[in-house]
Amino acid sequence: MNFLDFIGEGQTLLLILILLYLSECLIWVKRESVAFVSASGRRWRLAVPPSWMGNANGGILFLNPLPPAGRVFLSHLSPVSISPSGICAFNIQTLSSEARSPYQSGEFLPFSKIKGSGADGAYLVLNNEKFTKCATSKQAHALAKLIGAMAKASTSKREGMARTWVVKQFAVDDARALLKESESLIKPIQQMGVVLFLFLFVFIPSLAFVFGLSSLSIPVAAVMVALAVEIAIMFYRAHKKLYPAESSERLESVVKMILCPPVSMRAADILTRNLLAQYSPIVLASVLPGSGEQQFVRSVILDLKHPLKHEVSEEAAQQTISWTVNEQLNVCLDQVKKGRYLKPEELLAPTQREENSISYCPRCRCQFVVSEVECPDCPGVALVDF
Ligand SMILES: [Zn+2]
């Protein structure tokens, strides 16, 4: 083989491997989810998919392709509101996109009418019908379990159960403990990913450049597959501990890793992605070190305090929606009082008053020169005079 042939063949192979690898760096982030990412692992920040890379339901986020993987955490808002009386397929809370999935139908079911609950993939199934779609099958399973238990429980016990469900979403200490506990499982997988990355994209190209590719292809492929299998085994064990119920995701990922070794370099992403997903986005902002997302935290709490107007009109549904949002707000404000997230005065009126402004929006804190109207950006939220 002459030099030019080698360059052509080697480059094509390398290009395929790089493309396969890069495709694993793309993740889908729904509009009701937030992603926290970090380049160094020390400072975390919110990452929002660019608007041109998605549709009304979500967008594609391109993760930092440099290893190690596992520097992404998502948080998914609940697709339902739960009160002691029933469940409603609607969550009044919105994130900065203010989007709601079409599955937030506002349908209400009292616990007395719930005969069975389950999950079909990401769908929450009540009385053998798809009730709403969750962000992940893990979320669907957790909700199905809770609703099943609440439907069987006595009326007096339901209030405590619904309250516990809300409190758990804000359990900062639990989230921190889980993060710490998972470190020992995830770190070795991240390191193996780095080893495979260096082997594939640094070691092989330099070796091929010196000795030519044809003499190396078999030993190189053998080492590559061996490393991928090793990562897949480590991944399987860690995933089983962290996501015991997610057996189909586990199996699917392992098969992909063994058949396509570049996939295994991003194994840690699958482990971290939904690890803290059941917690409120502000809990993630609080436990991930160095995340200076004060403004985001404030906007989440102010959104709970001054929610946007909605179209759900049935009274029982409305009551359930308000019950959930009030519970969330109470837990949040209680934690703020104890010195968590931000200083209580940061939730009050803006301290810097702009020239001529006489009112402000309590939700987005924009200032206005008019009063007694709604904020143009926050439907249903009335302006407040200074
Ligand atoms: Zn506003």
Residues whose N, C-alpha, C, O or C-beta is under 5 A from the ligand:
A	BS01	ZN	C361 R363 C364 R365 C375 D377 C378
